[in-house]
Amino acid sequence: MILLVDDDKSVLNVYTQLLEHSGYKVSSHLCPKQALTAFSVQPQAFKAIITDYTMKQMTGLNLIASAENINPHIKSILYTGMPPKQAPEHITVLQKPARMTQVLSLLRQLQAF
């Protein structure tokens, strides 16, 4: 399952639909704190996190770091219009707007699925 997090409802809906149409199970969340709660309940159920970087309650980097404290093997894609100055090397950063083919290719490269 993919944990998908974006505080923009329209972006979240489009990515959720496209990922599900591509055969992935998706747990989508507008709120990063709620996403982290869902992740912490069943961390082994998730194979990857796809998250926006800039969100009101928590940055995508903070969300990923918190998730990694629970499951250090989780694969992560951070998508953003404004890339962070420094992101850990193990986090894949994808520039917005990103085509779904790019996201699907990255998921395969990360060997998350």
N, C-alpha and C positions, 0 to 999 in steps of 0.2 A: 504494500500500500504506500501511496505517496502522501506526505503531509504537505499541503499546499496552503500558503499563507500570504494574503495581500489585503490591505485595508481599503482597497478600491474594489467595490462590489462588482462593477462591470468587468474588470480585469479578472477577478477571481472566478466569476461565472464563465467567462470565455475559456480560460485555461482549464477549469474543471471539466467543461463539456468536451473540449478537444482531447484531454488526457483520457477521459472515460471512453470517448469514441475510439481512441487508439488501443483500448483494451485494459487500461490501468484502473485499479481501484484507487479512489482519491478521498481523502479526508480534508475538506476545505474549510478554512477559517478566516474570518475578517479580523479577528482579534488574536494577536500573537500569544497573549497570556492564556487564552482558552486553548489555542493550538498546543501550547506546551503542556497544559493539563491533560489533553487528550493523548499526547505522546507519552507522558509519564505513566499513564494507566496501562498501556500495552506497547512499550518501546520496541519489542522484537517484531511487532506486526508491521512496522514501517521499514521500508527499504531505502527511502530517500526523502529529503526535505527540499522543497522548492519554495523560496520565500523572497518577497520584496525586501529591499534594503531599508528604505525610509518609511517607517510607520510611526504612528503617534505614541503608542504605548511602549514599544521596544524596537530596537533596530533588528534587522535580519541577522546581523552578526551576533548580537546578544542572544537571539533566539537559537541560532545554531550552536553557540557555545554552551548554552543551558542544556540543549538536547544532547550534545556530546558528553556532558557530565553524566547523563543517564545511560546513553549508549554510545561509547566512543567510536563505534564502527559505522555510524550512520553516514550516508553519502549526502552531500549538500550542494545545491545550486542557488546562488544568490543572484537575482536579476534586479537590475536597477537602471535608472536613467542617469544617475550620478554615481559612478563607481567610488567605493571607499578608497582613501589614499593608500591604505594597507589592509589587505585581507590575507588571512593565513593561506599558505600555499595549497593546502588540501581542500580548500573551498573553491569551487568553480564559479567564476563571476561571468554573468551573461548580460550584455548591454541591451536595454530596452530601445526600441521595440524589438522583440525577439520573435522569430517565426517558430511555429510549433515544430517544424522539422529540425530546427536547431536544438530545441529542448529534448526532443526524442533522441536525437543523435547523442547528446550529452548523457542522457540516462543510460544509453547503451555503452558509451565510453567508460562511464563510472562503474559499469558492470553491476549496477543496482538491480537489473532485471534481465 
